[in-house]
Amino acid sequence: MSFFAPVSTPVLAEGYTPVLRRAFDHARRVGNYALVQAAVQLLAFTSAILLVRWLPQREYAYFTIANAMQATLNVLADIGISVGVISIGGRVWQDRHRFGELIRTGLLVRRQLAGVAFVIVAPILYAMLVRNGASSLYALLLIVIVLIGFSIQLSIDVFAVVPRLRSDIARIQTIDLVCATARLALILGLVYVFARAGLAVAIASATFFLQYLLLRSYAAKVIDLNANENPEDRQEIVRLIKKLAANALFYCLQGQITVFLISFFARRSSEVAEVGALGRLAMISAVLMSTLTNIFVPAFARCQDKARLRALFVLIAGGVALFSLIVLGAAAFFPDQFLFILGNRYTHLHRELVLMVGGAVLTAFGSTLWMLNSSKAWINGSWLYIPLTLATQIALIPFTDFSSVAGVLVFNLISTVPAVLLNLGLSYRGFRALPAG
């Protein structure tokens, strides 16, 4: 019987129609999600590029440093908390009051960690800003603005668990779209007139506040925001914090290592701005990673058939690898078109562009493998990531010029290789351990 037989034939009605219908439904779901996410990321990318083009290089260097350290603060204040809220929330999300207790507990623990994180990071942020030419008063002003945005983010990351556990993807996308639009509007209206890093960071903080209001309003409808802290939840979250602290601290350093290194070793603040500007182009993979996180990885986690699981792995990992090679090839063969987006001050960064994109796509591929492995709990031995990466970086130190953008980017690129190789090994061992059939 032909695959293209009329719909009315019994074979198609009994066999092919359900398969085709499921395939169409999956394709439509992924397509709808990707379209909205692409719109969100396009708005975010436009905002980022406007800042690159409009801010003077020294101001963009300050913005890059402030942005990187705010991300560092957020990671340090979240060690194990999001994991705990999601894992416990998976059991209690249908109970309005019980879910409210969990959210309250997560918020309180996060605020406590935030104080410790700020005491650690604030002096480093101050030193990085002053090292690159900021006055003491301006550095302190930027730190205050970063602190305001960070205090808002503390609640956002906890409240965001509510729509995620309820699988309310439409609401998540609506909030993301509204906030991305608001940020772009603020940048268009203000930054060209007053091109300062402090204003750019303040706009980000204002966007965080809008996101917080929207998420809290949503949460108030489905959970009890007046619930008290739950001692058992706190105990479980603290246990996870202790277990994940070492990896989180190391990841925190690695995630911003290019900015750390160039900020302390660069001869000019413009080199910090160059690293930050090139980093904006790494946002190309954001739609792909978001789709993986919310659609493909959950599908991989649910799959129990070994043959289908292997096919899914090849499809997902192979798709990301192909996408990465296309983007890297485009950057290598058409660098002028990429750099034109950033503006005239960055058109000379041909080699640096390839190195930045190479590091970004390799990191994206490694992150994909990690998400697939962790969704199946194939993580025994993942602790080797720390010593392998450290050994690689120590070996690179004598051969690296940390005062140049290219040198720092090469260091970052090679530093990602151990994580990719380790995750490939974990995937291989995970499939070998699966029962036959």
Backbone hydrogen bonds, N-H to C=O, Kabsch-Sander energy under -0.5 kcal/mol:
donor,donor_aa,acceptor,acceptor_aa,energy
5,A,2,S,-1.5
9,T,6,P,-1.8
13,A,9,T,-2.4
14,E,10,P,-2.6
15,G,11,V,-2.9
16,Y,11,V,-0.8
17,T,12,L,-3.5
19,V,15,G,-1.0
20,L,16,Y,-3.3
21,R,17,T,-2.8
22,R,18,P,-2.6
23,A,19,V,-2.6
24,F,20,L,-2.7
25,D,21,R,-2.7
26,H,22,R,-2.7
27,A,23,A,-2.6
28,R,24,F,-2.7
29,R,25,D,-2.4
30,V,26,H,-2.9
31,G,27,A,-2.7
32,N,28,R,-2.8
33,Y,29,R,-2.3
34,A,30,V,-3.0
35,L,31,G,-2.4
36,V,32,N,-2.0
37,Q,33,Y,-2.8
38,A,34,A,-2.7
39,A,35,L,-1.9
40,V,36,V,-2.3
41,Q,37,Q,-2.8
42,L,38,A,-2.4
43,L,39,A,-2.1
44,A,40,V,-2.3
45,F,41,Q,-3.0
46,T,42,L,-2.4
47,S,43,L,-2.3
48,A,44,A,-2.4
49,I,45,F,-2.6
50,L,46,T,-2.3
51,L,47,S,-1.7
52,V,48,A,-2.0
53,R,49,I,-2.5
54,W,50,L,-2.5
55,L,51,L,-2.3
60,Y,56,P,-2.9
61,A,57,Q,-2.2
62,Y,58,R,-1.9
63,F,59,E,-2.4
64,T,60,Y,-2.7
65,I,61,A,-2.2
66,A,62,Y,-2.7
67,N,63,F,-2.8
68,A,64,T,-2.3
69,M,65,I,-2.4
70,Q,66,A,-2.0
71,A,67,N,-1.9
72,T,68,A,-1.9
73,L,69,M,-2.5
74,N,70,Q,-2.1
75,V,71,A,-1.9
76,L,72,T,-2.4
77,A,73,L,-1.9
78,D,75,V,-1.5
79,I,76,L,-0.6
81,I,78,D,-1.5
82,S,78,D,-0.9
84,G,80,G,-2.1
85,V,81,I,-3.0
86,I,82,S,-2.5
87,S,83,V,-2.6
88,I,84,G,-2.7
89,G,85,V,-2.2
90,G,86,I,-1.8
91,R,88,I,-1.8
92,V,88,I,-1.0
93,W,89,G,-1.9
95,D,92,V,-2.0
96,R,94,Q,-0.8
99,F,95,D,-3.0
100,G,96,R,-1.6
101,E,97,H,-1.9
102,L,98,R,-1.8
103,I,99,F,-2.3
104,R,100,G,-2.4
105,T,101,E,-2.4
106,G,102,L,-2.7
107,L,103,I,-2.3
108,L,104,R,-2.1
109,V,105,T,-2.5
110,R,106,G,-2.1
111,R,107,L,-2.0
112,Q,108,L,-1.6
113,L,109,V,-2.2
114,A,110,R,-2.1
115,G,111,R,-1.3
116,V,112,Q,-1.1
117,A,113,L,-2.6
118,F,114,A,-2.6
119,V,115,G,-1.8
120,I,116,V,-1.6
121,V,117,A,-2.6
122,A,118,F,-2.6
124,I,120,I,-0.6
125,L,121,V,-2.7
126,Y,122,A,-2.5
127,A,123,P,-2.3
128,M,124,I,-2.4
129,L,125,L,-2.2
130,V,126,Y,-2.5
131,R,127,A,-2.4
132,N,128,M,-1.0
132,N,129,L,-0.5
133,G,130,V,-1.9
134,A,129,L,-2.3
139,A,135,S,-2.7
140,L,136,S,-2.3
141,L,137,L,-2.1
142,L,138,Y,-2.5
143,I,139,A,-2.1
144,V,140,L,-2.2
145,I,141,L,-2.2
146,V,142,L,-2.6
147,L,143,I,-2.4
148,I,144,V,-2.1
149,G,145,I,-2.2
150,F,146,V,-2.8
151,S,147,L,-2.5
152,I,148,I,-1.4
153,Q,149,G,-2.2
154,L,150,F,-1.5
155,S,151,S,-0.6
155,S,152,I,-0.9
156,I,152,I,-1.6
157,D,153,Q,-2.2
158,V,154,L,-0.6
159,F,155,S,-2.9
160,A,156,I,-2.4
161,V,158,V,-1.3
162,V,159,F,-1.4
164,R,160,A,-1.3
165,L,161,V,-2.8
166,R,162,V,-1.4
167,S,164,R,-1.4
168,D,163,P,-2.7
169,I,167,S,-1.6
172,I,168,D,-1.9
173,Q,169,I,-2.7
174,T,170,A,-2.1
175,I,171,R,-2.5
176,D,172,I,-2.4
177,L,173,Q,-2.7
178,V,174,T,-2.5
179,C,175,I,-2.4
180,A,176,D,-2.4
181,T,177,L,-2.1
182,A,178,V,-2.4
183,R,179,C,-2.4
184,L,180,A,-2.0
185,A,181,T,-2.4
186,L,182,A,-2.2
187,I,183,R,-2.3
188,L,184,L,-2.7
189,G,185,A,-1.9
190,L,186,L,-1.7
191,V,187,I,-1.2
192,Y,187,I,-0.8
193,V,190,L,-0.6
194,F,190,L,-2.5
196,R,194,F,-1.8
200,A,196,R,-1.8
201,V,197,A,-2.6
202,A,198,G,-2.1
203,I,199,L,-2.4
204,A,200,A,-1.6
205,S,201,V,-2.0
206,A,202,A,-2.3
207,T,203,I,-2.1
208,F,204,A,-2.1
209,F,205,S,-2.1
210,L,206,A,-1.9
211,Q,207,T,-2.4
212,Y,208,F,-2.7
213,L,209,F,-2.3
214,L,210,L,-2.2
215,L,211,Q,-2.5
216,R,212,Y,-2.8
217,S,213,L,-2.1
218,Y,214,L,-1.9
219,A,215,L,-2.8
220,A,216,R,-2.3
221,K,217,S,-0.6
221,K,218,Y,-1.1
222,V,218,Y,-0.7
222,V,219,A,-1.1
223,I,219,A,-2.5
224,D,96,R,-1.8
225,L,223,I,-1.0
227,A,224,D,-1.3
230,N,101,E,-0.6
234,R,230,N,-2.2
235,Q,231,P,-2.3
236,E,232,E,-2.1
237,I,233,D,-2.6
238,V,234,R,-2.8
239,R,235,Q,-2.0
240,L,236,E,-1.9
241,I,237,I,-2.2
242,K,238,V,-2.3
243,K,239,R,-1.8
244,L,240,L,-2.5
245,A,241,I,-1.2
248,A,244,L,-2.6
249,L,245,A,-2.7
250,F,246,A,-2.2
251,Y,247,N,-2.8
252,C,248,A,-2.4
253,L,249,L,-1.7
254,Q,250,F,-2.6
255,G,251,Y,-2.7
256,Q,252,C,-0.7
256,Q,253,L,-0.7
257,I,254,Q,-1.2
260,F,256,Q,-2.5
261,L,257,I,-2.7
262,I,258,T,-2.3
263,S,259,V,-2.1
264,F,260,F,-1.6
265,F,261,L,-2.2
266,A,262,I,-1.9
267,R,403,S,-0.7
271,E,268,R,-1.3
272,V,268,R,-0.6
272,V,269,S,-0.5
273,A,269,S,-1.8
274,E,270,S,-1.9
275,V,271,E,-1.9
276,G,272,V,-2.3
277,A,273,A,-2.8
278,L,274,E,-2.5
279,G,275,V,-1.9
280,R,276,G,-0.9
280,R,277,A,-0.9
281,L,277,A,-0.6
281,L,278,L,-1.1
282,A,278,L,-0.5
282,A,279,G,-0.9
283,M,280,R,-1.4
284,I,281,L,-1.6
285,S,282,A,-1.4
286,A,283,M,-1.8
289,M,285,S,-2.4
290,S,286,A,-2.3
291,T,287,V,-2.3
292,L,288,L,-2.3
293,T,289,M,-2.4
294,N,290,S,-2.1
295,I,291,T,-2.0
296,F,291,T,-1.3
297,V,292,L,-3.0
299,A,295,I,-1.5
300,F,296,F,-2.3
301,A,297,V,-2.5
302,R,298,P,-1.9
303,C,299,A,-1.4
309,L,305,D,-2.7
310,R,306,K,-2.4
311,A,307,A,-2.0
312,L,308,R,-2.6
313,F,309,L,-2.5
314,V,310,R,-2.3
315,L,311,A,-2.5
316,I,312,L,-3.0
317,A,313,F,-2.7
318,G,313,F,-0.5
318,G,314,V,-2.0
319,G,315,L,-1.9
320,V,316,I,-2.2
321,A,317,A,-2.4
322,L,318,G,-2.6
323,F,319,G,-2.4
324,S,320,V,-2.5
325,L,321,A,-2.3
326,I,322,L,-2.3
327,V,323,F,-2.4
328,L,324,S,-2.6
329,G,325,L,-2.7
330,A,326,I,-2.4
331,A,327,V,-2.2
332,A,328,L,-2.0
333,F,329,G,-2.5
334,F,330,A,-2.4
338,F,334,F,-1.4
339,L,335,P,-2.9
340,F,336,D,-1.9
341,I,337,Q,-0.7
341,I,338,F,-0.9
342,L,338,F,-0.6
342,L,339,L,-0.6
343,G,339,L,-1.0
343,G,340,F,-0.5
346,Y,343,G,-1.7
347,T,344,N,-1.0
349,L,346,Y,-1.4
350,H,348,H,-1.2
353,L,349,L,-2.1
354,V,350,H,-1.6
355,L,351,R,-2.1
356,M,352,E,-2.7
357,V,353,L,-2.8
358,G,354,V,-2.6
359,G,355,L,-2.4
360,A,356,M,-2.3
361,V,357,V,-2.8
362,L,358,G,-2.0
363,T,359,G,-2.1
364,A,360,A,-2.2
365,F,361,V,-2.2
366,G,362,L,-2.4
367,S,363,T,-2.6
368,T,364,A,-2.0
369,L,365,F,-2.2
370,W,366,G,-2.2
371,M,367,S,-2.5
372,L,368,T,-2.2
373,N,369,L,-2.7
374,S,370,W,-3.0
375,S,371,M,-1.7
376,K,372,L,-0.7
376,K,373,N,-1.0
377,A,374,S,-1.1
378,W,373,N,-3.1
379,I,377,A,-1.4
382,S,379,I,-2.5
384,L,381,G,-1.9
385,Y,382,S,-2.0
386,I,383,W,-1.4
388,L,384,L,-2.4
389,T,385,Y,-2.0
390,L,386,I,-2.6
391,A,387,P,-2.5
392,T,388,L,-2.0
393,Q,389,T,-2.5
394,I,390,L,-2.7
395,A,391,A,-2.0
396,L,392,T,-1.3
397,I,393,Q,-1.3
399,F,396,L,-1.6
400,T,396,L,-0.5
400,T,397,I,-1.3
402,F,400,T,-1.0
404,S,401,D,-1.4
408,V,404,S,-2.0
409,L,405,V,-2.2
410,V,406,A,-2.4
411,F,407,G,-2.1
412,N,408,V,-2.2
413,L,409,L,-2.5
414,I,410,V,-2.6
415,S,411,F,-1.7
416,T,412,N,-0.8
416,T,413,L,-1.0
417,V,414,I,-1.1
420,V,416,T,-1.5
421,L,417,V,-2.5
422,L,418,P,-2.7
423,N,419,A,-2.3
424,L,420,V,-2.1
425,G,421,L,-2.1
426,L,422,L,-2.3
427,S,423,N,-2.2
428,Y,424,L,-2.4
429,R,425,G,-2.4
430,G,426,L,-2.1
431,F,427,S,-2.3
432,R,428,Y,-2.0
433,A,429,R,-1.6
434,L,430,G,-0.6
434,L,431,F,-0.8
